[in-house]
Amino acid sequence: MSNDPDYRGEIIAALGRYKTAYSKKDENMLLAATDAGFFGFGSGPDEKVGNTEELKKQLHRDFAQCEDLDIDFGPMEVAGDGNVAWCAAECIISATVGGERQRLQGRMTVVLRKTGGKWLFAHTHFSVPDRRQSEGRSFPET
């Protein structure tokens, strides 16, 4: 984004707010940072979200199924053009479920759209690498 040299810092700050809201299980804060045309995917086979109402249900489900929750991002790649930016990062979601601590090591991509001076999440995709696929292989071995 040649017209806005500060966009990278703004995107990292938006992801920081996302981390805070998700870790606090703050559904309202997350929805306030979501674009009206949102869609996305989670790591579960049924985690396909087509609009903000479905996102609200997914967040409610995520938060109800754990006692506590935390998300951390690793180094991220950020790019953009005009009022649209995209980002990819490795991330770890840690949660206590049924008294047991779990860690999901995954990857997250996001697309944000700047509207009204705010970067809003238009798309998120969290995935966990296929454990059946060995390092150095492009496809799982059968």
C-alpha positions as CSV (number, residue, x, y, z in Angstrom):
1,M,0.0,0.0,0.0
2,S,2.1,2.8,-1.2
3,N,-0.4,5.4,0.0
4,D,-0.3,4.3,3.6
5,P,3.0,3.2,5.0
6,D,1.5,2.6,8.5
7,Y,-0.9,-0.1,7.3
8,R,1.3,-3.0,8.5
9,G,1.3,-1.6,12.1
10,E,-2.4,-1.0,11.9
11,I,-3.0,-4.7,10.8
12,I,-0.8,-6.0,13.5
13,A,-2.7,-3.9,16.0
14,A,-6.0,-5.2,14.7
15,L,-4.8,-8.8,15.2
16,G,-3.6,-7.8,18.7
17,R,-7.2,-6.6,19.5
18,Y,-8.5,-9.9,18.0
19,K,-6.1,-11.9,20.2
20,T,-7.3,-9.9,23.3
21,A,-11.0,-10.3,22.5
22,Y,-10.7,-14.0,21.6
23,S,-8.6,-14.8,24.7
24,K,-11.2,-12.9,26.9
25,K,-14.0,-14.8,25.1
26,D,-15.5,-11.3,24.3
27,E,-18.0,-12.1,21.6
28,N,-19.2,-8.5,21.4
29,M,-15.7,-7.1,20.9
30,L,-15.0,-9.6,18.1
31,L,-18.3,-8.9,16.4
32,A,-17.6,-5.1,16.6
33,A,-14.4,-5.8,14.7
34,T,-16.1,-7.8,12.0
35,D,-17.1,-6.6,8.5
36,A,-20.8,-7.0,7.6
37,G,-19.9,-9.3,4.7
38,F,-17.8,-11.7,6.8
39,F,-17.2,-15.3,6.0
40,G,-14.6,-17.9,7.1
41,F,-13.5,-21.3,8.1
42,G,-12.4,-23.0,11.4
43,S,-10.5,-26.2,11.8
44,G,-13.5,-28.5,12.4
45,P,-15.2,-30.2,9.5
46,D,-18.5,-28.3,10.2
47,E,-16.8,-24.9,10.9
48,K,-17.9,-23.0,7.9
49,V,-19.3,-19.5,8.6
50,G,-21.1,-17.6,5.9
51,N,-22.2,-14.4,7.7
52,T,-22.0,-12.6,11.0
53,E,-25.0,-14.4,12.5
54,E,-23.2,-17.7,11.8
55,L,-20.0,-16.2,13.3
56,K,-21.9,-15.3,16.4
57,K,-23.1,-18.9,16.8
58,Q,-19.6,-20.3,16.2
59,L,-18.0,-17.9,18.7
60,H,-20.7,-18.9,21.3
61,R,-19.9,-22.6,20.6
62,D,-16.2,-22.1,20.9
63,F,-16.5,-20.2,24.1
64,A,-19.0,-22.6,25.7
65,Q,-16.8,-25.6,25.1
66,C,-13.8,-24.4,27.1
67,E,-13.1,-23.0,30.5
68,D,-10.4,-20.6,29.3
69,L,-8.8,-19.8,26.0
70,D,-5.8,-18.1,24.5
71,I,-4.5,-17.4,21.0
72,D,-1.0,-16.4,20.1
73,F,0.4,-15.5,16.7
74,G,3.8,-16.2,15.4
75,P,5.6,-14.1,12.9
76,M,3.2,-12.8,10.3
77,E,3.2,-11.8,6.7
78,V,1.1,-8.7,5.9
79,A,0.3,-7.2,2.5
80,G,-2.4,-4.9,1.2
81,D,-3.8,-2.6,-1.5
82,G,-5.9,0.4,-0.7
83,N,-8.6,-0.5,1.8
84,V,-7.9,-4.2,1.8
85,A,-5.2,-6.1,3.6
86,W,-4.3,-9.7,4.1
87,C,-2.2,-11.5,6.6
88,A,-0.9,-15.1,7.3
89,A,0.6,-16.3,10.5
90,E,1.2,-19.5,12.4
91,C,-0.7,-19.5,15.6
92,I,-1.4,-21.5,18.7
93,I,-4.8,-21.8,20.3
94,S,-4.6,-23.0,23.9
95,A,-7.7,-24.0,25.8
96,T,-8.8,-25.8,28.9
97,V,-11.5,-28.3,28.0
98,G,-13.0,-30.6,30.7
99,G,-10.2,-29.7,33.0
100,E,-7.5,-30.7,30.5
101,R,-5.2,-28.2,28.7
102,Q,-5.1,-28.6,24.9
103,R,-3.0,-26.9,22.3
104,L,-3.9,-26.5,18.6
105,Q,-0.9,-25.5,16.5
106,G,-2.2,-24.1,13.3
107,R,-2.2,-21.5,10.7
108,M,-4.5,-18.5,10.3
109,T,-5.1,-16.3,7.4
110,V,-7.2,-13.1,7.5
111,V,-8.5,-10.5,5.1
112,L,-9.4,-7.1,6.5
113,R,-11.2,-4.2,5.0
114,K,-10.8,-0.6,6.1
115,T,-14.1,1.2,6.5
116,G,-14.9,4.3,8.5
117,G,-11.3,4.5,9.5
118,K,-11.3,1.0,11.1
119,W,-9.8,-2.3,9.9
120,L,-12.6,-4.9,10.1
121,F,-12.2,-8.7,9.6
122,A,-13.8,-9.7,6.4
123,H,-12.5,-13.3,6.3
124,T,-10.6,-15.6,8.7
125,H,-9.4,-19.1,8.1
126,F,-7.8,-21.3,10.8
127,S,-6.5,-24.7,9.9
128,V,-4.4,-27.4,11.5
129,P,-1.9,-29.2,9.2
130,D,-2.8,-32.7,8.3
131,R,-1.0,-35.0,10.8
132,R,-1.0,-37.8,8.3
133,Q,1.2,-35.8,5.9
134,S,4.9,-36.2,6.5
135,E,7.2,-33.2,6.3
136,G,8.6,-32.9,2.7
137,R,5.5,-34.6,1.3
138,S,2.8,-32.7,-0.7
139,F,0.2,-35.3,-0.1
140,P,-0.6,-37.7,2.9
141,E,0.7,-41.2,2.5
142,T,-2.0,-43.8,2.2
